Amino acid sequence: VDDRAVLDHFDVIDLVASRQVHRQIEHERLARTGLEDVAGMAAVGKLLRLKEFRTWHAGQTLEGVKHLKGLTNLKNLTLGQRLAYKPPTTIADDTLAVLAELKSLETLELQEARLKRESLVQLKALTGLKTLTLAGIDIAEADVEQLRKDLTGVEVKWSKPNDVYQKRIDALFGKP
């Protein structure tokens, strides 16, 4: 297995069951895999050499994200919203407390959510964070500007949700 493997549409539980693969994987991408919280994200949490993990439109929720806490080599994380129009969510204000425990993060991208600046400020705990990308995040522009001041030394990139993202965000979080 190439240590820059990009893995799509696979059974992550079977993958981790192979100890040889388990030791080698450092980069992983999961999109639309039907990733289950307990089994799938727990399996990802056992990929201890993992440096980069990207997942979006998969089935994980906050309970699944908690399994990433043990990934002490994780430098880059992209976490996108579940592809759903009803709760539970992957990314919400309560997810940020979990992400703030991933002390090795240098780059964090969050996609498709409604977040409060007060919750995002918890990411100050990530002293090595260099870049925070808020892609399609429903938050007031003034709050993003204040967040940039709050997170000194961190490049904060932000884009508003497009119409499709906004529809999903409103369904998951309710109308503002």
Secondary structure, DSSP 8 states (H G I E B T S, - for coil): --TT----S--HHHHHHSHHHHHH--EEEEESS---IIIIIHHHTT-TT--EEEEESSS--HHHHGGGGG-TT--EEEE---S-SSS--SSSHHHHHHHTT-TT-SEEEEEEEE--HHHHGGGGG-TT--EEEEEEEE--HHHHHHHHHHSTT-EEEEE---HHHHHHHHHHH---
